[in-house]
Amino acid sequence: MSVILSKPFHFKSGWPFVAAALLSVVMVFNVAKAADEAVMPPEPSEKLVAIVNGISIRQYEYDIAQQSLQEELVNLSKAQKQQRILQFLIDLKLMSEAARQDGFDQKVEYQQKIAFLSEQTLNNLYFVEKVLEKIDDKALLDFYDQEMKKIVPSTESHARHILFDDEDKGNAVLRLLDDGADFAEMAGIHSTGPTKTQGGDLGYFSEGEMVAEISAALVGLKIGEFTKDLVKTKFGYHIIKLEDVREKPLPTFEKVKNSLYGVLLQNKVDELSSELRKSAQIELFIEQEALDVERTSANATDALETGAADVTEIDATISN
């Protein structure tokens, strides 16, 4: 058969293929069909992209190939991406047609694989409509509000410190502070820690985020006070000043949105699976060790449904 040509393509493989009517109209096979298409244009996904040995390549195939090759296409230009996708599809059509001619489509392995892929595709389409399309910003915001109510309010402290390698030097600076020296200025001059350029500022932190000795030293301090004795840790000797105490702020929606999405998605998957299993008749013909795995998975799902996993996920995000 004849094909309308645009210009030759030379693919990575070195095989000289020709782009068959890529952005132009391909000659139709009869006038009646042309008239019908003029009146009733095809669906965009059915748009003809190329013809290989009389076999059509449609836009939906191009789109699917583009999705399956997305990792490979990341660093390519638009023209290179198009060239790679076409190479893939042309090779696919040529090789699959050769396989049919050799009877591979009659093999049991082929039939089994097709049956499984059919089930998998139906599963994916159902999953997208029943789960993914329902997880929009409103659903995430509602879930965010629900999860924030589960978080027990806690406080966090804002402190500064001056770190010394030498105890005597620390005591000397402590006397200067007692005489009214500025804490941040003393930290900038004398501290050996990396926060000296920020006046010893440690920022806000929760209990347990600092070494135990520092957390313990802050307990008896009022805002604006500093320790009257040096605090020894594995890092050296510290003078610590309490700047502020506040209720730990909840994370913003934008900060935890991605984490929320993952948790909500898993919840929805579990809900859908549980709902479908309620009315299902299931017979298992498997070894005991596989049953043990099944029970372990079920227990993990139960834990997630209690909300414990949700709060853990969000708390981890808050800490970061």
C-alpha positions as CSV (number, residue, x, y, z in Angstrom):
1,M,0.0,0.0,0.0
2,S,1.1,3.6,-0.4
3,V,1.8,6.0,2.4
4,I,2.0,9.8,2.4
5,L,5.4,10.8,3.6
6,S,6.6,13.9,5.4
7,K,10.4,13.5,6.0
8,P,12.6,10.6,6.9
9,F,13.3,9.8,10.6
10,H,16.5,8.2,11.7
11,F,15.9,6.5,15.0
12,K,18.4,5.6,17.7
13,S,18.5,2.0,16.4
14,G,19.8,3.4,13.1
15,W,16.9,1.9,11.1
16,P,15.6,4.5,8.6
17,F,11.9,4.7,9.3
18,V,9.5,7.2,7.7
19,A,7.0,9.3,9.6
20,A,3.6,8.3,8.1
21,A,1.4,11.4,7.8
22,L,2.4,12.6,11.3
23,L,0.6,16.0,11.4
24,S,-1.1,15.7,8.0
25,V,-4.1,13.9,6.6
26,V,-3.5,10.3,5.4
27,M,-5.1,9.2,2.2
28,V,-8.3,7.3,3.0
29,F,-9.2,4.1,1.4
30,N,-12.5,5.1,-0.2
31,V,-14.7,8.1,-0.8
32,A,-17.6,7.0,1.4
33,K,-15.4,6.6,4.5
34,A,-13.9,10.1,3.8
35,A,-17.4,11.6,3.6
36,D,-18.5,9.9,6.8
37,E,-15.4,11.2,8.7
38,A,-16.0,14.7,7.4
39,V,-19.5,14.7,8.8
40,M,-18.6,12.7,12.0
41,P,-15.0,13.4,13.0
42,P,-13.3,10.6,15.0
43,E,-12.7,10.9,18.7
44,P,-9.4,12.7,19.4
45,S,-8.0,9.4,20.9
46,E,-8.7,7.7,17.6
47,K,-6.8,10.2,15.5
48,L,-4.5,8.5,13.1
49,V,-0.8,8.9,13.9
50,A,0.9,6.5,11.5
51,I,0.4,3.4,9.4
52,V,2.9,0.5,9.5
53,N,2.4,-2.3,6.9
54,G,-1.3,-1.3,6.7
55,I,-1.7,-1.4,10.5
56,S,-2.9,1.9,12.0
57,I,-1.3,3.6,15.0
58,R,-3.8,5.7,16.8
59,Q,-3.4,8.7,19.2
60,Y,-4.4,6.6,22.2
61,E,-1.6,4.2,21.5
62,Y,0.8,7.1,21.2
63,D,-0.5,8.5,24.6
64,I,-0.1,5.1,26.3
65,A,3.4,4.7,24.9
66,Q,4.3,8.1,26.1
67,Q,3.2,7.3,29.6
68,S,5.0,4.0,29.7
69,L,8.2,5.6,28.5
70,Q,8.0,8.7,30.7
71,E,11.2,8.0,32.7
72,E,13.2,7.5,29.5
73,L,11.8,10.7,28.0
74,V,12.6,13.1,30.9
75,N,15.7,14.7,29.5
76,L,14.7,14.7,25.8
77,S,13.6,17.6,23.7
78,K,10.0,17.6,22.3
79,A,11.3,16.4,18.9
80,Q,13.4,13.7,20.5
81,K,10.5,12.5,22.6
82,Q,8.2,12.3,19.5
83,Q,10.9,10.4,17.7
84,R,11.5,7.9,20.5
85,I,7.7,7.2,21.0
86,L,7.3,6.6,17.2
87,Q,10.3,4.3,17.2
88,F,8.8,2.4,20.1
89,L,5.4,2.1,18.4
90,I,6.7,1.2,15.0
91,D,8.9,-1.5,16.4
92,L,6.0,-2.7,18.5
93,K,3.7,-3.1,15.5
94,L,6.3,-4.8,13.4
95,M,7.4,-7.2,16.0
96,S,3.8,-8.1,17.2
97,E,2.7,-8.6,13.6
98,A,5.7,-10.9,13.1
99,A,4.7,-12.8,16.2
100,R,1.2,-13.3,15.0
101,Q,2.4,-14.6,11.7
102,D,4.5,-17.2,13.6
103,G,1.4,-18.2,15.7
104,F,2.5,-16.7,19.0
105,D,-1.0,-15.3,19.6
106,Q,-2.1,-19.0,19.9
107,K,0.3,-19.8,22.7
108,V,-1.1,-20.5,26.2
109,E,1.3,-18.0,27.7
110,Y,0.0,-15.3,25.5
111,Q,-3.7,-16.1,26.4
112,Q,-2.9,-16.1,30.1
113,K,-1.0,-12.9,30.0
114,I,-3.8,-11.2,28.0
115,A,-6.4,-12.4,30.5
116,F,-4.4,-11.1,33.5
117,L,-3.6,-7.7,31.8
118,S,-7.4,-7.4,31.0
119,E,-8.2,-7.9,34.7
120,Q,-5.4,-5.5,35.7
121,T,-6.6,-2.8,33.3
122,L,-10.2,-3.1,34.5
123,N,-8.9,-2.9,38.1
124,N,-6.9,0.3,37.2
125,L,-9.8,2.0,35.5
126,Y,-12.2,1.2,38.4
127,F,-9.6,2.4,40.9
128,V,-9.1,5.7,39.1
129,E,-12.9,6.4,39.1
130,K,-13.8,5.1,42.5
131,V,-10.7,6.3,44.4
132,L,-8.3,8.7,42.7
133,E,-10.9,11.0,41.2
134,K,-12.5,11.4,44.6
135,I,-9.3,12.6,46.3
136,D,-9.5,16.3,45.4
137,D,-8.4,19.3,47.4
138,K,-11.8,19.4,49.3
139,A,-11.4,15.8,50.4
140,L,-7.8,16.5,51.5
141,L,-8.8,19.6,53.4
142,D,-11.6,17.7,55.2
143,F,-9.1,15.0,56.0
144,Y,-6.6,17.6,57.2
145,D,-9.1,19.1,59.6
146,Q,-10.0,15.6,60.9
147,E,-6.4,14.7,61.5
148,M,-5.5,18.0,63.1
149,K,-8.1,17.4,65.8
150,K,-6.3,14.2,66.8
151,I,-3.1,15.9,67.6
152,V,-2.6,16.6,71.3
153,P,-1.5,20.2,71.9
154,S,2.1,20.5,73.1
155,T,4.6,23.3,73.8
156,E,8.0,24.1,72.4
157,S,10.8,26.3,73.6
158,H,12.9,28.9,72.0
159,A,16.4,29.1,73.4
160,R,19.9,30.4,72.8
161,H,23.1,28.9,74.1
162,I,26.8,29.7,74.3
163,L,29.1,26.6,73.9
164,F,32.6,26.4,75.4
165,D,35.3,23.8,75.2
166,D,36.9,25.2,78.4
167,E,35.0,25.3,81.7
168,D,37.0,28.2,83.1
169,K,36.2,30.4,80.0
170,G,32.5,29.4,80.4
171,N,32.5,30.6,84.0
172,A,34.2,33.9,83.0
173,V,31.5,34.6,80.4
174,L,28.8,33.6,82.9
175,R,30.1,36.4,85.2
176,L,30.0,38.9,82.3
177,L,26.3,37.9,81.7
178,D,25.6,38.4,85.4
179,D,27.0,41.9,85.1
180,G,24.6,42.7,82.2
181,A,26.4,41.7,79.0
182,D,24.2,40.9,76.0
183,F,23.7,37.2,75.6
184,A,23.6,37.1,71.8
185,E,26.7,39.3,71.6
186,M,28.6,37.0,74.0
187,A,27.5,34.0,71.9
188,G,28.8,35.6,68.8
189,I,32.2,36.4,70.4
190,H,32.8,33.3,72.6
191,S,30.7,30.3,71.5
192,T,32.5,27.5,69.7
193,G,29.2,26.1,68.3
194,P,27.9,26.5,64.8
195,T,25.1,28.8,66.0
196,K,27.5,31.6,67.1
197,T,26.8,33.5,63.8
198,Q,23.1,33.6,64.9
199,G,23.9,34.8,68.4
200,G,23.6,31.2,69.7
201,D,20.0,30.9,68.5
202,L,18.7,27.3,68.7
203,G,15.2,28.2,67.3
204,Y,12.0,26.5,68.6
205,F,12.2,22.9,69.6
206,S,10.0,20.3,71.4
207,E,10.9,18.3,74.4
208,G,13.2,15.4,73.4
209,E,14.6,17.2,70.3
210,M,17.6,18.5,72.3
211,V,20.0,16.5,74.4
212,A,18.5,15.6,77.8
213,E,20.8,18.0,79.8
214,I,19.6,21.0,77.9
215,S,15.9,20.1,78.2
216,A,16.3,19.6,81.9
217,A,18.1,22.9,82.3
218,L,15.2,24.8,80.7
219,V,12.6,23.4,83.1
220,G,13.3,25.8,85.9
221,L,13.9,28.9,83.8
222,K,11.5,31.8,83.1
223,I,11.4,33.6,79.8
224,G,14.4,35.9,79.6
225,E,16.5,34.0,82.2
226,F,19.7,32.0,81.6
227,T,21.3,29.2,83.5
228,K,23.3,30.3,86.6
229,D,25.7,27.4,86.2
230,L,27.3,25.8,83.2
231,V,25.4,22.8,81.7
232,K,27.7,20.0,80.7
233,T,26.9,17.8,77.7
234,K,28.9,15.5,75.4
235,F,29.5,18.7,73.3
236,G,31.1,20.8,76.0
237,Y,29.9,23.4,78.5
238,H,26.8,25.5,77.8
239,I,25.1,28.6,79.1
240,I,21.4,28.4,78.0
241,K,18.9,31.2,77.8
242,L,15.1,30.7,77.5
243,E,13.7,33.2,75.0
244,D,10.1,32.0,74.6
245,V,7.6,29.2,75.2
246,R,4.7,28.7,72.9
247,E,2.1,26.1,71.9
248,K,3.5,24.1,69.1
249,P,1.8,25.3,65.9
250,L,-0.1,22.8,63.7
251,P,1.5,22.2,60.3
252,T,-0.1,24.1,57.4
253,F,-2.2,22.2,54.9
254,E,0.4,22.8,52.1
255,K,3.2,21.4,54.2
256,V,1.5,18.0,54.9
257,K,-0.6,17.8,51.7
258,N,1.5,15.2,50.1
259,S,1.7,13.1,53.2
260,L,-2.1,13.4,53.7
261,Y,-2.6,12.3,50.1
262,G,-0.7,9.1,50.7
263,V,-2.5,8.3,53.9
264,L,-6.0,9.1,52.5
265,L,-5.3,7.1,49.4
266,Q,-4.4,4.0,51.4
267,N,-7.5,4.5,53.6
268,K,-9.7,4.7,50.5
269,V,-8.1,1.6,49.0
270,D,-8.6,-0.3,52.2
271,E,-12.2,0.9,52.5
272,L,-13.0,-0.2,48.9
273,S,-11.3,-3.5,49.3
274,S,-13.1,-4.2,52.6
275,E,-16.5,-3.3,51.0
276,L,-15.9,-5.6,48.0
277,R,-14.8,-8.4,50.2
278,K,-17.9,-8.3,52.4
279,S,-20.2,-9.9,49.8
280,A,-17.5,-12.0,48.2
281,Q,-17.1,-15.7,48.4
282,I,-13.4,-16.5,48.7
283,E,-11.8,-19.9,48.8
284,L,-8.1,-20.0,49.3
285,F,-5.9,-22.9,48.1
286,I,-2.6,-21.8,49.4
287,E,0.1,-22.9,51.8
288,Q,0.0,-22.0,55.5
289,E,2.9,-19.5,55.2
290,A,0.9,-17.6,52.7
291,L,-2.0,-17.5,55.1
292,D,0.3,-16.0,57.7
293,V,1.2,-13.2,55.3
294,E,-2.5,-12.6,54.7
295,R,-3.1,-12.3,58.5
296,T,-0.1,-9.9,58.9
297,S,-1.4,-7.7,56.1
298,A,-4.9,-7.7,57.6
299,N,-3.5,-6.7,61.0
300,A,-1.5,-3.8,59.4
301,T,-4.7,-2.6,57.7
302,D,-6.6,-2.7,61.0
303,A,-3.9,-0.6,62.7
304,L,-4.2,1.9,59.9
305,E,-8.0,2.1,60.2
306,T,-7.7,3.1,63.9
307,G,-6.0,6.3,62.8
308,A,-2.7,5.5,64.5
309,A,-0.8,5.3,61.2
310,D,-2.4,8.6,60.1
311,V,-1.2,10.5,63.1
312,T,2.3,9.0,62.9
313,E,2.6,10.0,59.3
314,I,1.6,13.6,60.1
315,D,3.7,13.9,63.3
316,A,6.7,12.8,61.3
317,T,6.0,15.6,58.8
318,I,5.6,18.1,61.5
319,S,8.9,17.2,63.0
320,N,10.6,17.8,59.7
